[in-house]
Amino acid sequence: MAPEFWTALALSLRVALLSSLLLLLLGIPLAWLLAFRPFPGKPLVEAVVLLPLVLPPTVLGFYLLLFLGPEGVWTRLTGLSWAFRFEGLVLASVLFSLPFVFTAYREAFLSLDRNLLEVARTLGAPWWRVWGQIILPLVWPGLLSGTLLGFAHTLGEFGVVLMVGGSIPGKTQMVSIYLYDLVQALRFAEAEEASWVLLGLSLAILVSVRTLERRWRAWRSTTG
């Protein structure tokens, strides 16, 4: 494998890891809020969160490019232009993967037995204890699945990151863009090698999360 491939893969892994951590911080409270808290405009908020599922990635990338570019709102507010930078790739990845992560988190919360939470609150348990001893032990497989799905989804991003970051080797050229550039250059042998590595990595992520989920269910059934 060419050194450029490993550079692009390392960049993609860094973006995927950081965006996954940010999605955890953003997605958990958002999913909890939209799962259990009624408020005016809730359908609109849900629609905005899920919009990247149906919006063409290049459209989302285009608006992000305008927002983050030298003349964009973000630059005017902060003085920082994140277009064609690592920070822009992370922000684009967070927004594009949010619907996938949010859906998994919300379904995990909706699977909770609300009676357990009501009993804990009735007994006077503080919120941090309810989360630490009841909620998280019950929903962590769903949170893990959603996080790993977001991580894998970021590795496969193309349209959004291409619009926001371009294809600058060593700076914004993520592995999906690197693979596209190989095909454009008719370097099919190298493209095939890169594809096999990505296929193996994606498969390993999916097998890992399913294995962890099965072990958790087995542990729950034995500790019942």
N, C-alpha and C positions, 0 to 999 in steps of 0.2 A: 504494500500500500504506500502511496505517495505521502510525504510529510504533510502536504496540504490537506489531505483527508483527515489526519489526526488533529490538525489545528482546527479545522471546521467542526469536527466532532466534539473536541474539548470546549469550543465556544458554545455549541448547542447544549452540551450537558450543563455548563455554567448557567446559561439562560434558563434551561428547564428547571434546574434546582432552585434558583432564586425565585422564579415565577411560581413554583409549587409552594414554597414557603410563604410567599405573599398571598397566594390563593387560600392557604390555610387560615391566615389571619383575617382575610376579607370574607372568605366563603362561609366559615362557620357561623359568625354572628348574622350574616345576611341570610343564610339558609334557615337558621333558627327563627329569625324575625318573620320571614315569609311563610314559614311552616305553621307558626302558632299565633302570630300577632295580627289581628285585623286592624286596618287603618285606611283612611281615605287615599285613593289612588293606588292601592296595592296591585290591581291587575296591570296598571301601566308600568309600575316598577318591575314586576315579573316579566313583562313583555320586553322591556329594555335590557334586562339581564340576559334573556334568552335570544335576543336579536341576532347575535353572531351565528346562531345555528342556521338561520335562513338567509342572512345577508352574505352576498359574495365576498370572500376574503379580500379581494382587491378593492372593493368599495370601502370596507372598514379600514384597510391600509391607507387608502387615499385620504380619508378624513383625518386619520391619525397623522399622516404626513403634513397636512395643512395645519393641524393643531400644534405639532411639535417643531415645525420648520422655522426658519429664520424670521418669517413674518407672522408666525402663528401666535395664538393666544398664550400658550405656555411660555414661549420665549419672551413675550411682552410682560408677563406677570413675574417671571423669575429671572429673566436675563440669560437663561440657559436654553440652547437649542439641542434637543435630543434626537433630531432626525439624523439618520446614518451614524448612530452611536449605540453602544451597548445598552444604555439606559432605555433608549427607544425600543430596542428589541424586547427588553423585559416587559415594558408597559404593554406593548402590542400582544405579547404572549399571554399576559394576565387577562386582558380583555377578551382575547379570542378563545381562551380555554375556560373562562369563567362559567359559561353555561353547562359544560360537561361536569365540572367539579361541583357546581351549585346543585345540579340535579341529583347527583349521588349523595351529597351531604343532606339535602332536604329529605330524600327518601329514607335515609338512615334515621333522621330525627322523627319522621312520621311513623316509623316502625316501633317507636318506644311505647311502652305501656304507660299511659298517662296516669293511671292509678298509683303507680309507684312514685311518681313525682308529687302527686297530691298528698300522699301519705307522708312523704319526707318533709314537705312544707308544713303539713299539719303538726308534725312532731317538732317543728322548730329548727330543722336543719338549715344552716346558712347556705347561701347559693353556691359558694365555692366547694362545700362538702357534697352537695347534690351533684354538681358537675364531676367532681373527682371520684366519687364512690358509686354513683348510679349511672349518670348519662354517658360519660366517656367509656367505662367498661362495656357498656351495651352497644355503643354505636361505632367504636373504633374500626371495626372491619369496613364499614361503609365509608368512613373518613379516609382510611388507607386506600381503598379502591378508587375513590374519587381523586385522591392526590396522585396516585400512580397513573391514573388515566390522564390527568392533566399533564403530568411529566412526559408521558409517551406522546401525547397529542402535540406538545411543544416541539418534540424532536421531529415530528413530521410536518410542521408548519411550512408553508411555502409563500402563498400569496401575500399574506399580511406582512411577514418579515421582509419579503422582497421589496414591497412598497416603502416600508418604513426605514429599512436598513440598507437596501441595495445589495451589492455583491462585492464588498471590499475585502480581499483576502486578508485573513488574520485579524480583521476588525469587526466586520458585520456579515461575513460570508458563512452562514450556517450550513449544516451538512446537507440539508435538502436542496439548498441553492447550489452548493458545490456539485451535487449529483446532477442537477439540471445543466450546469455549465459543462460537465463532462459529456453529456449527451449532445449538447449543442455543438461541441467540438468534435463529435463523432468518435470519442474515446470510449467505445462501448465495453471493452474489456475491463477498464478501470471502473466504469460505472457499475458493471456487474459485481465486481469485488466489493465496492462500497454498499451496494444494495444488499448483499448477503450479510454484511456486518450489521446493517440497520435492521434487517429482518430478524436476525438472531437476537439482537438486543431487545427489540419490541416483544418478541415471543417470550424471552426470559422474564420481562417485566410482568406480562400477563400470567404466566405460569406461577410466578412468585406470589402474586396477590391471591390467586385462587387457592394455592396451597396454604397460605396463611389463614384464609377464611375458613377452609375446611378444618384446620387444626383448632381454630378458635371455637368453631361449632362443636367439635368433639370434646374440647375442654369444658364448654358450657354444659354439655349433656352429662358429663361425669360429675361435675360439681353441683349441677342442677339446683 
